[in-house]
């Protein structure tokens, strides 16, 4: 299997071969380091990353979809940045905008994939689809946003059932809530300049635990989720607009082909 992948990259994707091998070696080194420290959750992430690196090869060999070199390199770097740097090396916590950058890029790339799916059918002689450029751009946008929403569903499910914190908490200085209205009316009560929040809890042995959050109230993932969807929206809109212009003038916006997968068939 690995030999076939090596031959595939050397014959067809020479420009991505160095990136592919370098990232795999870095992941393997990271996995060995995590094994020595007994961090088995991180070991699983490393194994998952190695499998995710096979996606471009699988798309080419199984679905006959060719990824441009630039797109494949971006996908490999995206996977490495999200799983190894983001999760294991805690870039999400160290760099405040790391998650924002990745979700914006995800919106852009997913729009490119959605765009290519329709554009392939539009240009195929075996189908009778001739959709307008605005409709193709709209489908690309909707495809990207759907993927973004499904990912947020996954994060919410992981936080709810596995007790992770994929929807990162935030400390906010003020809240507005109808729950705090003493008479139960639908009137939001605004509390500003919150100095601290005190959380009481008890374990199975009835021992009381007290946690104090300074300078604000703990938001449980709502802001993070909406921020992710907003930047996904920005990435999706950006590509959809460029994709629309590309259909109208393919020669003038030829650079966009660096991000568009193509079907490996003679009828396209």
N, C-alpha and C positions, 0 to 999 in steps of 0.2 A: 504493500500500500504506500509506504513512505517513498519507496523507489519510484513508483509511478508518479507520485506528486512531484518529486524532484525532477524527473524527466519532463513532465508537463510544464513546469515553471521555466526550466532552462530552454525549452524549445519554443514556448509561446509567450512567456512573460518574463523575459530576462530583466526588465527594469524593476520588477517587483520581487525578484528572487532574493536579493540581498535583504530587503525589508522583511520578507517572510521568515527567512532563516534567523535573522537577528532577533526578531520578536519571539520566535519559538524558543531560542536559547535563553533569552531573558526570563521567559515564563518558567522554563525548566529549572533554572537556577533559583528563582523565587520559590518554586514548589519544594525543592530540596531544603531550602532554608526554613520553610514553614514546617516541613516534616520534622526537622531537628528540634524545633521549638514546640512541637505537638499542637500546632494550630490547624486542626483537621478541617474546619470550615474553610479556611483559606486554601488548603490543599485541594478541596473540592472545586473552589473557584479557579484554581490554576488548571485543573483537568478540564473543566468546562471551557475555559479560554482556548485550550489546545484544540478541542473539538470545534469550537466556533470558528477557529482559523481555517477549518476545512470547508466552510460555506462556499467561498468562491470556486473552489475545485469541484464541489458537489453540484453547484449550479451549472458549471461548464460541461461536466461529464454526464450528468443525469438529465437535466432539463434543457441542455443545449443552449444555454444563455451565456453569452460572452460579456464579461465585464471589462470596460476600458481600464488600462493600467492605473490611471489616476484614481478612478473610483475604487478599485481593489485595494490600493495602498491606503486610501482614506478609511475604508471599512476595517482593514487590519489594525490601523492605528486607533480607530474608534473603539474597537473591542478591547485592545490593550489598555487604552486610557480609562475605559469604564470599569473593567474588572480588576486589573492589576494595580494601576495607579490610583484609581478612584476608591475602590473598596479596600484592597490590601494595604496600600501605602497611605490611605486616608487623605488623598488629595481633595476629597469632598469637604473634609473638615479644615484642611490647611488653606486651601484656596477657595474663597467664598464663591467665586463665579465658575468654578470647574463644572459643576452640575449644569449650570445655565448654558455654558458653551456646548456641552455635549447634547443637551436637549434641542438647542437651536440647530446644531449640525444634523441631528436625527430627523428633525422636521424637513430640512433641505434634502437629505438623502432619500427619505421615504417618498417625498414628492417626486423625485427623479425616477424612482422605481415605479410608482403609480403612473407617471407620465409615459414611461417606456412601454408599459403593458398595453395602454390604449394606442399609442403611436405605432407599435408593431402591428396591431390589428388593422389600424387605419391604412397602413401602407402595404398590407399583404394582398396579393392577387387572389388568394383563396377565400377571402371574406368580402362581404359587400358593405362593410362599414366605412363611411366617409363622414366622420364627425367633424364639426367645426372646431377651429383652434380654441375658442373660448370654452367649449365643452370639454376638450381634452385637458385644458388647464384646470378646469373646475374639478374634474375627476382626480387629477394629480393632487390637488389641494385636499379633497375629501379623503383620499386614501391615506395621505400623511397624517391628517388629524385623527382618523380612525385608529391608526397604529399608535399614535400618542395616547389616546384615551384608553386603549386596551392595555398599554404599559402601565398607566396609572391604576387601572383595575388590578393588575398583577401586584403592584407595590402595596395597594390597600389590602389585598388578600394576604400577602406575606406578613404585613404588620399585624393583621387581625388574628391570623391562625398560627403563625410561627414566631410571633413576638419579635420581629425585626424592627428596624427604624428606617425603612427605605424612604418613607415620606418624612423627611427630616423635620424635627421640631424647631420652633423658633421662639425666642423671647420677644414679646411685643409690649410696648409701654401703655397701651390702652385697649379697651374692649367695648363692644356695644352688643347687648344681649337682652332679649325679652324675658329670658329665664329668670333674670334677677328682678323683674318687676314684682313687687310684693303682693299685688292683688291678682296676678295672673293675666293681666291685660296684655294685648299685643302692642306694647309700647316699649321700644328699646331703651334700656338704661345704659348710659355712657359713663364709663369709669376711666379717667385719664390719670396720667402720671403715677402709675402703679409702682410703689416702692419695692414690694416683695409679695410673693405668693407662697403660702405654706401648704404643703401636701401631707395629710395624715394617712397612714396605712397600717394594716396589721397582717402579720404572717400567720402560718398555720398554728403556731404556738401562742397566738394572741399577743405576741410582743408588738408593741407600738413603734412605728418608725415615722420619723418626721423629716421631711425634705423641704428646704427653703430655697426658693428661687429669687434671686435679687434683681431689682430694677425691671420688673415686668411680670407678665403673665405668660404661661407656657401654651403656645399654640400647637395643637397636635396635627401637623401636616397639611392643614388647609391652604396656607399661604404657599407652601412648597409645591403642592399639586397645581394650584392655579398659575404660579409662576412658570412651571414646566410646560403647561398647556399654552400659555401666552407666547413663550419663546419658540415652541414648536409651531405655533401659528405664524410667527414671523418667518421662520425658515421655510415653511410650506408656501407662504405667499410669495416669498422671494423667488423660489424656483418656479412656481406656477406662472408668474409674470414673465420670467425669462423664457420658459418653455413656450408660452403663447407667442412671444416675439420670434422664437426659433422656428415655429411652424410657419409663421407669416413670411419669414426671410431666413431660410436655412443657411445660406452662404454668409449672411451678415452676423449670425450668432453661432457659428460653427463650433466655438469653444465649448458650448454646452454638451457636445457629444462626448466630452471627457467624463461626464457623469451619468450617461444614459446607457443602461444595459441593452444589448442587441440579441435578437434571436438568431442562432446559427443555422439559417436555412437559405436556400437559394432563391426562395420566392419573395424575400424581403428586399 
